[in-house]
């Protein structure tokens, strides 16, 4: 698929950068995993997240997208092979962080 244009960063994001944060933890039932991320909002952000998840064979069940000014706080309910393996989770978190940095 075509990547969205990176667009322009707002002055707010340039002057008050948001440090990206990513965590993937099991939910209470142990059947799914919760991806929580915080980052600066920009065009193509969700596309970048979806691309990393798809490349790693992760299934997205639900998403809660919250945009607070220039900052996003998104939560995703996931499942997929390997999410119970710490090394795999660290790899996916690292890939997401790389894609979230401006």
Secondary structure, 3 states (H helix, E strand, C coil): CCCCCCCCCCHHHHHCCCCCEEEEEECCCCCCEEEEEEEECCCCHHHHHHHHHHHCCCEEEEEECCEECCEEEEEEEEECCCCCCHHHHHHHHHHHHHHHCC
